[in-house]
Amino acid sequence: MLENVAEFFKLLLIPGSATFFVLGLILAVLLLFSGRRAAKWGRRWLLFLAVLGYLLSTPLVASSLQRGISLGYSPLDTEVIDTEVEAVVVLGGGGATFRLGSDEVNMLSEQSVLRLLEGLRLYRALSPEWVIVSGGPNARAGVSTPESETMGTLLIELGIPPERILIERQSKNTHDQAVNIPPLLARHAVERFVLVTSPTHMRRADLSFRAESTQHLTSTAPAMSETTTPLGWSPFPSSEALETSRDVFRELVGLLYYFLRGWI
């Protein structure tokens, strides 16, 4: 039941999403044409939607939300680390499978690639024995091949020897990863590792792994590529800012759901 409610919110009611605003507009129209008293509330609701839409689409607000949810987390400073780590664990951040007949192409999302690049930085700086990539298939998102396999292939192309890469193919969400990765670590005698994921996702990932009593450090991947113009702090709306705000609210729903399930 709780899972269905969470999925309903994620699909339809995340502030900043298209469905949220469409459903909000439908409600406003219904109120506007439902009598004088209801019309008054309809106008208020419409004003609220307009103000909310403006705020969430401004880089100023989006950057503040992103900074707030990732407060306390940052890229690991490899110059001051005072302990040895045996592995770098990179969590998948989504992808896509494109198929036509017998031909298939698998691609990673921007967040997955940025996480891999952070994992590569740590590998070069710390020389851990293992780099572990995690992420399974996701039929609902159109990913038929485990994203971890695509991640592993890219790591090899980036210069990491295949014998240093471990692939966790089963996990469909962060909780699965927190449950499935520790046994993999134990089989390879890994006691301490660095956990890599996106800034907005790190808090839920960190708390999920700590709930499984793992010993790890954290390192956030870049929020965006250096080839992309930063969000900045402009008060003028942009589609990129609205997407960032939506992602933060989706993560807040995820944190609440994980808390209610006792996973963090």
VENQUI-V330960 format. One record per residue. N is the residue number from 1. OMEGA is omega in radians with two decimals (* if undefined). Layout:
N:OMEGA
N:OMEGA
//
This chain:
1:-3.14
2:3.13
3:3.13
4:3.10
5:3.13
6:3.13
7:3.11
8:3.12
9:-3.11
10:-3.09
11:-2.95
12:-2.91
13:3.09
14:3.09
15:-3.09
16:3.13
17:-3.14
18:-3.11
19:3.11
20:-3.10
21:3.11
22:3.11
23:3.09
24:3.11
25:3.10
26:3.11
27:3.13
28:3.14
29:3.12
30:3.13
31:-3.11
32:-3.11
33:-3.11
34:3.13
35:-3.02
36:-3.10
37:3.13
38:3.14
39:3.10
40:3.10
41:3.09
42:3.11
43:3.11
44:-3.14
45:3.12
46:3.09
47:3.11
48:3.13
49:-3.12
50:-3.14
51:3.13
52:3.13
53:3.12
54:-3.08
55:-3.09
56:-3.11
57:3.10
58:3.08
59:3.13
60:-3.13
61:-3.11
62:3.12
63:3.11
64:3.11
65:-3.13
66:3.13
67:-3.12
68:-3.07
69:3.14
70:-3.11
71:-3.14
72:3.14
73:-3.11
74:3.04
75:-3.12
76:3.06
77:-3.06
78:-3.14
79:-3.05
80:3.14
81:-3.03
82:-3.14
83:-3.13
84:3.05
85:-3.10
86:-3.08
87:2.94
88:-3.11
89:-3.12
90:3.13
91:3.12
92:-3.13
93:3.10
94:3.14
95:-3.13
96:3.04
97:3.10
98:-3.05
99:3.01
100:-3.08
101:-3.13
102:-3.12
103:-3.09
104:3.08
105:3.10
106:-3.11
107:3.11
108:3.05
109:3.10
110:-3.12
111:3.10
112:-3.13
113:3.14
114:3.08
115:3.10
116:3.13
117:3.06
118:3.07
119:3.10
120:3.10
121:-3.13
122:3.12
123:-3.12
124:-3.08
125:-3.01
126:-3.11
127:3.10
128:3.14
129:-3.05
130:2.86
131:-3.09
132:3.07
133:-3.01
134:3.08
135:-3.12
136:3.08
137:3.12
138:-3.07
139:-3.12
140:3.13
141:3.11
142:3.13
143:-3.09
144:3.08
145:3.13
146:-3.10
147:3.12
148:3.10
149:3.08
150:3.10
151:3.13
152:3.12
153:-3.14
154:3.11
155:3.09
156:3.10
157:3.14
158:3.01
159:3.11
160:-3.12
161:-3.11
162:-3.13
163:3.10
164:-3.07
165:3.04
166:-3.06
167:3.05
168:-2.92
169:-2.93
170:-2.96
171:3.11
172:3.12
173:-3.07
174:3.12
175:3.09
176:-3.12
177:3.14
178:3.13
179:-3.03
180:-3.06
181:-3.14
182:3.07
183:3.09
184:3.08
185:-3.11
186:-3.13
187:-3.13
188:3.04
189:3.10
190:3.13
191:-3.08
192:-3.08
193:3.06
194:3.14
195:-3.09
196:3.00
197:-3.10
198:-3.12
199:-3.10
200:-3.08
201:-2.96
202:-3.09
203:-3.14
204:3.12
205:-3.13
206:-3.13
207:3.13
208:3.13
209:3.11
210:3.07
211:3.09
212:3.05
213:3.09
214:3.07
215:-3.06
216:2.94
217:3.12
218:3.07
219:-3.11
220:3.03
221:3.06
222:3.09
223:3.11
224:-3.13
225:3.07
226:3.10
227:-3.13
228:3.10
229:3.14
230:3.11
231:-3.12
232:-3.05
233:-3.11
234:3.06
235:-3.11
236:-3.04
237:3.02
238:-3.14
239:3.13
240:3.12
241:3.12
242:3.11
243:3.11
244:3.11
245:3.11
246:-3.13
247:3.12
248:3.13
249:3.07
250:3.13
251:3.09
252:3.06
253:3.11
254:3.11
255:3.12
256:3.14
257:-3.14
258:3.10
259:-3.13
260:3.10
261:-3.11
262:-3.12
263:3.09
264:*
//
